[in-house]
Amino acid sequence: MPRLSYFYAKLIKKIRGSAIKKSVIDPSSKIEAGGNIVNVKMDRFSFCGYDCEIVNASIGPFTSIANDVVIGGSMHPISWISTSPVFYSGRDSVKVKIATHERESDKVTYIGADVWIGQRALVKQGVVVGHGAIIGMGSVVIHDVPPYAIVAGNPARLIRMRFDENVVAQLLASEWWLADEETLKAAGEYAKDPIEFIKRIRG
């Protein structure tokens, strides 16, 4: 009986669906249930877990986003007399408008290829997360993240690099994430050995 209740709960979780608007999601990628996805481009073989909120973002291929991650979104003006939406134009939670000043346009958040973002991480609007980077669970990312860096904390700070400078340079130069599926399958046997994998990609 516990087994049946588990699958029933899982089914309920999945059938909620996701709210996806003005977005282009590659057919090979996946948005799990509970997501709020607005103005997002997601490249091939990427996914985001349950209950993610992603607004105004470009997400590269082979990127893994865990549950409850927030990427992008809007910002309030902090140099005005107030940060309240009653002073700027557009539809908001507060219906009353005292003034209708225009805000700056929302910035796009760029997530590179082969990025891994841990559960409940927050990534600020306009941040650029480099290829191959890892963002630890619960991190608050307010600055750009270099390629192949591992960052964590609030605010997120560099923990270490995934590879040494030479390997990082070769990975970036190879742009392996752009290779066709046939090439990737042929090289996939060597995925545990980055240098050999790069050699196979280069042919």
N, C-alpha and C positions, 0 to 999 in steps of 0.2 A: 504493500500500500504506500509506503513512503516514496517508493520509486515512481508510482503513478502521480502522486502529488507534486513531485519535483518536475515532471514533464508538463503537468498542467500549469504550474506556476511559470515555467519557461515559455509555454505557449502564450499565456496572457501577456507576458513581457514583450514578446515579439509582435503580437498582433496590434499593438498600439500604433505602429507605423511611425514615420518621421515627417516633419513639415519641411519640404524642400521647395525653395522658390528662387527663380532667376539663377539657376545653377546648372553647370554641366558636369555630370559625373560619368566617368568612363564606364562602359558596360562591365569591365573586368573588376571594377572597384565596388565597395560596399559601404552603405550607411546603415548602421544598426538602428533599431527602434528607439523612439524618444528623442531623436535629434531635431535640432532647429537649424537648418542649413539655408543661408540666404546669400545670394551673390557669390557663389563659390565655384571654382574650377578645380576638379580633382582628377589627376592623371591616372594612368593605368596601374593596376595591381596595388592600389592603396585602400585603406579602410579606416573608418572611425567607429569606435565602440558605442555602447548604449548611452543615451542622454547627453550627447555632445551639443554644444552651441558654437557654430562657426559662421561668422559673418564677414563678408568682404575679404576673402582669402583665395590665394592660389596655392594649391597643394601638388607637389611633384609626385612622380611615380614611386612605387615600392615603399610608400610611407605608412607607418602604423601608428594610429592614434587610439589610445585607450579610452575607457569609459569616463564620462563626466568631465571631459576636457572642454575648456572655453578658449576660442581663438578669435581675435579681432573684436568687432563690435563698435559701438559709438563712444564718443567722448564728449564731456560737457565743457563749455568754454570756461576757463578759470581766470581770465583777465577781465571779464565783465563784472558788473556790480553783483551778479548772482549766477550761479550755475544752473538755476531752475529752468526747465523747458518753457515756462510761461513767457520767457523773453525771446525765444527764437521760433522761427517758422517750422512748419512740418507737424505731422501727427505724432502725438506722444501720449503717455499715460495720463497726463494732466490735460484736460480739454480746454481750460481757460487760457486765453492768450492776452497778456498785457502789452506785448510788443511782438513783432515778427521779424527780428533781425536774422540775417543769414549766417549760419555757422560755416566754418571751414569744412570742405568735403572730407568724408571719412577716408582714411588711408587704407590701402590694401596690405594685408599681412602675407608675406611670402614664406612658404614652407618648402624647403628643397626636396630633392630625391632621397629616398632611403633614410628618412628621418623617423625616429621613434620618440613619441611623446607619451609619457607615463600618465597614469590615472590622476584625475583631478588637477592637472596642470592648467595654469592660466597664462595665455600668451597675449600680450598687449597689442592693440591695433598698430599697424605700421612696422612691426618688428620683422626682420629677415632672419630666418633660421636656415643656416647653410646645409648643403648636402651632407648626409651621413651623420648628422648631429643626433645626440640623445638628450632628452629633457626628462629629468627625474620626476617621479610622482609627487604631486602636490607643489611643484615649483611655480614661482611667479616670475615670468620672463618679461622684463621691461626694456631689455637692450638686445641688439642683434647677437646671434649666436654663430661663431665661426664654424666652417665645415669640419665635421668629424670631432667636434668638441662634445664632451659630456658635461652638462651643467645641472645644478640642482640647488634648491634653497629658495628663500624669500628675502631679498630678491635673488634670482638664480645667479650663481657664480660658477666659474670654471672649476671642475673637479679634476679632470685630466683629459688628455686627447685619446681617442680610440687607437690611433696608430702613430708611429713616428713621422716626422716631416716628409721623409722620402716616400713612404707608403701613401700618405695623404696626397702628395703631389701626383703620384702615379694614378691613384684612384680618380682624382679630379680630372686629370688629363684624359683618362680612358673614357669618361662619360658612359660607363657600362650600362647605365639605366636607359640609355637611348637605343641600345642594341635590339635587334629583332628577336623574336621568341626562339627561333631556330638556333641562333648564335648563343643565346642565353642557356638553352637546354644543353647544348654541346659543352659549354663551360661550367654548367651547374655542378658537375661532379667535383669541381675544385673550389667550391664556395667557401670551404674552411681555410683555404690558403689564398689570401688576397693577391699575392704576387703572381702565383701560377694562374689564378682566375683571370687576371688582367692580361697575361700572355695569351691565354686562349681566346679572350675577347678580341684582341688585336690580330689574332690569326697568324 
